[in-house]
């Protein structure tokens, strides 16, 4: 499995998502190649096996509100790709 993770290291919540991905992969013994990219993004982005997943949550018009993918959403995306391989 190939996982590209685009996130901002400066944002602690995005760094937490990054740590969750690594821990999830390790805990389950999933064979994955993870490439991480540090970019100034509002929300982490995952590209798993060439398919890009971005948070589909509705965002309010406020510039301060940023929607993040939940840990359960990230786990579900990884699990779906495991079974699709």
Secondary structure as GFF3:
##gff-version 3
##sequence-region A 1 85
A	DSSP	beta_strand	2	7	.	.	.	ID=ss1
A	DSSP	alpha_helix	12	28	.	.	.	ID=ss2
A	DSSP	beta_strand	33	38	.	.	.	ID=ss3
A	DSSP	beta_strand	45	48	.	.	.	ID=ss4
A	DSSP	beta_strand	51	53	.	.	.	ID=ss5
A	DSSP	alpha_helix	71	84	.	.	.	ID=ss6
###
